[in-house]
Amino acid sequence: MPVSVLAPLLYLFAGFLLGKSGLNVKARASALLTRLIIPLVIIFNIATHPPGVFVVIGGIMVVMSLMLVISRLVTKDPVQNLCFCYLNIGWLGLPVASSLFGNGAAMIFIAAYVGSSLFGNSVGVGLLVKGADLRARIRETLKAPPVWSLAMGILLSPFSDVIASQGHAAYAVLKFLMSFTGMAILGIWLSETPVRISDFRQALLPFIGKALGLFVLLSVFILVCMHWQIDLVSQNRIALYMICLLPPAANIVVLETYYLQTGRSASMIACGTVLSIIAVGIYALCVLL
């Protein structure tokens, strides 16, 4: 069994044990990951980006929009809608894809993460705050770290050769920190979130429906990209399909708490994360062994 398959699970277990130890490091570790480590990884990859990055950003936003439409046909509950279409591509998908599938997968997941963040931080506010004006949505979106790091990466793109050659060693360290910190935070969070068997039963059907819907939409997106010879997508399609198995974004409970003063999504996210870890583990074993 490749070490890359086990590494994310080991990081997750380390975080779970850390959470049970009583040490309160989740907030600081989360801030370090979201405000420094992932933005630096995004800046490096956007500045040195291969062709197709912006196609992925736009494509993921379209896919998430269609997933939202599907969810709204079933329920008008904004929390359930967000849990169906806004995925944990940053804290879980990006570290795992980077560990399992390498640099190409990391690049495509970074692009997907930027697209999902743009979508989640704009549409999410509109869903949770009835009557929210356009200015409020734009302000919340622009404040998201992936947005300003995307802009910084674009500004630095004329220096791509220098950044790629001089920043390679630092980027390797950042990738490890991203994988370890992201999975450890999820482990801490899971250790602190109480869930019941009934919560898993309620989460299973939406998880399957979300996976099937994403599989169809991503298949169409991949076919379009293969037709237009977008190599970034066609060469990393096995990694891209892992998005089908990702849980709801942890940021949903932050948005919900801030705008609705409720936390219903916490158990949905926790159950979805456990189901996702199992599903991603099985998927990785199937495609890598």
C-alpha positions as CSV (number, residue, x, y, z in Angstrom):
1,M,0.0,0.0,0.0
2,P,1.5,3.4,-1.0
3,V,2.5,5.7,1.9
4,S,0.5,8.5,0.2
5,V,-2.7,6.6,0.9
6,L,-2.0,6.3,4.6
7,A,-0.5,9.8,5.2
8,P,-3.8,11.8,5.3
9,L,-5.4,9.2,7.6
10,L,-2.4,9.4,9.9
11,Y,-2.6,13.2,10.0
12,L,-6.4,13.0,10.7
13,F,-5.7,10.5,13.6
14,A,-3.1,12.8,15.0
15,G,-5.6,15.6,15.0
16,F,-8.2,13.4,16.6
17,L,-5.9,12.5,19.4
18,L,-4.9,16.2,19.8
19,G,-8.6,17.1,20.1
20,K,-9.1,14.5,22.8
21,S,-6.1,15.9,24.7
22,G,-8.0,19.1,25.6
23,L,-5.4,21.4,24.0
24,N,-7.3,24.3,22.4
25,V,-5.3,24.8,19.1
26,K,-8.1,24.5,16.5
27,A,-8.8,28.2,16.1
28,R,-5.1,29.1,15.7
29,A,-4.4,26.2,13.4
30,S,-7.5,27.1,11.3
31,A,-6.3,30.7,11.0
32,L,-2.8,29.6,10.0
33,L,-4.2,27.3,7.3
34,T,-6.8,29.6,5.8
35,R,-5.0,32.9,6.1
36,L,-1.4,31.9,5.4
37,I,-0.6,28.3,4.2
38,I,-3.4,27.8,1.6
39,P,-3.1,31.4,0.3
40,L,0.6,31.0,-0.2
41,V,0.0,27.7,-2.0
42,I,-2.6,29.3,-4.2
43,I,-0.3,32.3,-5.0
44,F,2.6,30.0,-6.0
45,N,0.4,27.8,-8.3
46,I,-1.6,30.7,-9.9
47,A,1.7,32.6,-10.5
48,T,3.2,29.5,-12.2
49,H,-0.1,28.2,-13.6
50,P,-0.4,25.9,-16.6
51,P,-3.1,26.5,-19.2
52,G,-6.6,25.6,-18.1
53,V,-6.6,26.9,-14.5
54,F,-9.2,29.5,-15.2
55,V,-11.3,27.0,-17.1
56,V,-11.4,24.9,-14.0
57,I,-12.3,27.8,-11.8
58,G,-15.2,28.7,-14.0
59,G,-16.3,25.1,-14.6
60,I,-16.5,24.4,-10.9
61,M,-18.6,27.5,-10.3
62,V,-21.0,26.3,-13.0
63,V,-21.1,22.8,-11.5
64,M,-21.8,24.1,-8.0
65,S,-24.6,26.4,-9.4
66,L,-26.3,23.4,-11.1
67,M,-26.0,21.4,-7.9
68,L,-27.7,24.3,-6.0
69,V,-30.5,24.3,-8.6
70,I,-31.0,20.5,-8.1
71,S,-31.0,20.9,-4.3
72,R,-33.5,23.8,-4.5
73,L,-35.9,21.5,-6.4
74,V,-35.9,19.2,-3.4
75,T,-35.9,21.6,-0.5
76,K,-35.8,25.4,0.1
77,D,-33.8,25.0,3.4
78,P,-30.7,27.2,2.8
79,V,-28.5,25.2,5.1
80,Q,-29.3,21.9,3.4
81,N,-28.8,23.6,0.0
82,L,-25.3,24.8,0.9
83,C,-24.4,21.4,2.4
84,F,-25.4,19.9,-1.0
85,C,-23.4,22.2,-3.3
86,Y,-20.6,23.8,-1.3
87,L,-17.9,21.3,-0.8
88,N,-14.8,20.9,1.4
89,I,-12.3,21.3,-1.4
90,G,-9.8,23.3,0.7
91,W,-9.3,21.6,4.1
92,L,-9.9,18.0,2.9
93,G,-9.9,17.7,-0.8
94,L,-6.7,19.8,-1.5
95,P,-4.5,18.1,1.1
96,V,-5.7,14.6,0.2
97,A,-5.4,15.2,-3.6
98,S,-1.9,16.6,-3.2
99,S,-0.8,13.6,-1.1
100,L,-2.4,11.0,-3.2
101,F,-2.1,12.2,-6.8
102,G,0.8,14.7,-6.9
103,N,1.3,18.3,-8.2
104,G,-1.1,18.1,-11.2
105,A,-3.9,17.1,-8.9
106,A,-2.9,19.8,-6.4
107,M,-3.1,22.4,-9.2
108,I,-6.6,21.4,-10.3
109,F,-7.9,21.2,-6.7
110,I,-6.5,24.7,-6.0
111,A,-8.4,26.0,-9.0
112,A,-11.5,24.2,-7.9
113,Y,-11.0,25.6,-4.3
114,V,-10.8,29.1,-5.7
115,G,-14.0,28.6,-7.7
116,S,-15.9,27.0,-4.8
117,S,-14.8,29.8,-2.5
118,L,-16.0,32.5,-4.9
119,F,-19.3,30.6,-5.2
120,G,-19.7,29.7,-1.5
121,N,-18.9,33.2,-0.1
122,S,-21.2,35.0,-2.5
123,V,-24.2,32.7,-3.1
124,G,-23.9,31.4,0.6
125,V,-24.6,34.9,1.9
126,G,-27.5,35.4,-0.5
127,L,-29.1,32.1,0.7
128,L,-28.6,32.7,4.4
129,V,-29.6,36.4,4.5
130,K,-32.9,37.1,2.9
131,G,-32.8,40.4,1.2
132,A,-29.0,40.8,1.4
133,D,-27.9,43.4,-1.1
134,L,-25.4,42.9,-3.8
135,R,-22.8,45.1,-2.0
136,A,-22.9,42.9,1.0
137,R,-22.4,39.8,-1.1
138,I,-19.5,41.3,-3.0
139,R,-17.8,42.5,0.2
140,E,-18.0,39.1,1.8
141,T,-16.6,37.4,-1.3
142,L,-13.7,39.8,-1.6
143,K,-12.7,39.2,2.0
144,A,-12.2,35.5,1.4
145,P,-8.5,34.6,1.4
146,P,-8.7,32.5,-1.8
147,V,-9.9,35.6,-3.7
148,W,-7.1,38.0,-2.7
149,S,-4.5,35.2,-3.1
150,L,-5.9,34.5,-6.6
151,A,-5.4,38.2,-7.4
152,M,-1.9,38.2,-6.0
153,G,-1.0,35.1,-8.0
154,I,-2.2,36.8,-11.2
155,L,-0.2,39.9,-10.5
156,L,3.0,37.8,-9.9
157,S,2.5,35.6,-13.0
158,P,5.0,37.7,-15.1
159,F,7.7,36.4,-12.7
160,S,6.6,32.8,-13.0
161,D,10.0,31.4,-14.0
162,V,11.7,33.0,-11.0
163,I,9.0,32.0,-8.6
164,A,9.1,28.4,-9.9
165,S,12.8,28.0,-9.6
166,Q,13.5,29.9,-6.4
167,G,10.3,28.9,-4.5
168,H,10.3,25.1,-5.2
169,A,11.8,24.1,-1.8
170,A,9.5,26.5,0.1
171,Y,6.5,25.2,-1.9
172,A,7.3,21.6,-0.9
173,V,7.3,22.6,2.8
174,L,4.0,24.5,2.3
175,K,2.4,21.4,0.7
176,F,3.3,19.2,3.6
177,L,2.1,21.8,6.1
178,M,-1.2,22.2,4.2
179,S,-1.8,18.4,4.2
180,F,-0.9,17.9,7.8
181,T,-2.6,21.0,9.2
182,G,-5.8,20.5,7.1
183,M,-6.3,16.9,8.0
184,A,-5.3,17.5,11.7
185,I,-7.9,20.3,12.0
186,L,-10.6,18.0,10.6
187,G,-9.5,15.4,13.2
188,I,-9.7,17.9,16.0
189,W,-13.1,19.1,14.8
190,L,-14.5,15.5,14.5
191,S,-13.3,14.7,18.0
192,E,-15.3,17.7,19.3
193,T,-18.6,17.3,17.4
194,P,-21.1,14.9,18.9
195,V,-23.0,12.8,16.3
196,R,-25.6,10.1,16.6
197,I,-26.4,7.0,14.5
198,S,-29.6,8.7,13.3
199,D,-27.5,11.6,12.0
200,F,-25.5,9.2,9.8
201,R,-28.7,7.7,8.5
202,Q,-30.0,11.1,7.6
203,A,-26.7,12.1,5.9
204,L,-26.3,8.9,3.8
205,L,-29.0,9.6,1.2
206,P,-27.9,13.2,0.5
207,F,-24.3,12.0,0.3
208,I,-25.1,9.4,-2.3
209,G,-27.3,11.9,-4.2
210,K,-24.6,14.5,-4.2
211,A,-22.0,12.0,-5.4
212,L,-24.2,10.9,-8.3
213,G,-25.1,14.4,-9.3
214,L,-21.5,15.6,-9.2
215,F,-20.4,12.5,-11.1
216,V,-22.7,13.3,-14.0
217,L,-21.9,17.1,-14.1
218,L,-18.1,16.5,-13.8
219,S,-18.2,13.9,-16.5
220,V,-19.8,16.4,-18.8
221,F,-17.2,19.0,-17.8
222,I,-14.3,16.6,-18.4
223,L,-15.7,15.6,-21.8
224,V,-15.9,19.3,-22.8
225,C,-12.3,19.9,-21.6
226,M,-11.0,16.8,-23.5
227,H,-12.8,18.1,-26.6
228,W,-11.0,21.5,-26.2
229,Q,-7.8,19.8,-25.2
230,I,-7.5,21.3,-21.7
231,D,-4.7,19.0,-20.6
232,L,-4.9,20.1,-16.9
233,V,-8.3,18.5,-16.7
234,S,-7.9,15.5,-19.0
235,Q,-4.6,14.4,-17.4
236,N,-6.0,14.7,-13.8
237,R,-9.5,13.4,-14.3
238,I,-9.1,10.5,-11.9
239,A,-8.2,13.0,-9.2
240,L,-11.0,15.4,-10.2
241,Y,-13.6,12.7,-9.7
242,M,-12.7,12.6,-6.0
243,I,-14.6,15.9,-5.7
244,C,-17.8,13.7,-6.0
245,L,-16.9,12.2,-2.6
246,L,-16.1,15.3,-0.6
247,P,-18.3,16.5,2.3
248,P,-19.9,19.9,2.9
249,A,-17.5,22.7,3.4
250,A,-16.6,23.5,7.1
251,N,-17.1,27.2,6.2
252,I,-20.9,26.6,6.0
253,V,-21.2,26.4,9.8
254,V,-19.2,29.6,10.1
255,L,-21.6,31.4,7.7
256,E,-24.7,29.8,9.3
257,T,-23.5,30.9,12.8
258,Y,-22.8,34.4,11.7
259,Y,-25.9,35.1,9.7
260,L,-28.6,32.8,11.3
261,Q,-27.2,32.3,14.8
262,T,-27.8,28.6,14.5
263,G,-25.5,25.6,14.0
264,R,-27.6,22.9,12.3
265,S,-25.0,22.3,9.7
266,A,-22.4,21.1,12.2
267,S,-23.8,17.5,12.5
268,M,-24.4,17.4,8.7
269,I,-20.7,18.4,8.1
270,A,-19.4,16.0,10.7
271,C,-21.4,13.0,9.3
272,G,-20.5,14.0,5.7
273,T,-16.9,14.2,6.6
274,V,-16.8,10.7,8.2
275,L,-18.7,9.2,5.1
276,S,-16.3,11.1,2.8
277,I,-13.2,9.8,4.5
278,I,-14.4,6.3,4.1
279,A,-15.4,6.8,0.5
280,V,-12.2,8.6,-0.4
281,G,-10.1,5.9,1.2
282,I,-11.9,3.2,-0.8
283,Y,-11.6,5.3,-4.0
284,A,-7.8,5.8,-3.4
285,L,-7.2,2.1,-2.8
286,C,-9.1,1.3,-6.0
287,V,-7.3,3.7,-8.3
288,L,-3.8,3.6,-6.8
289,L,-3.3,-0.1,-6.0
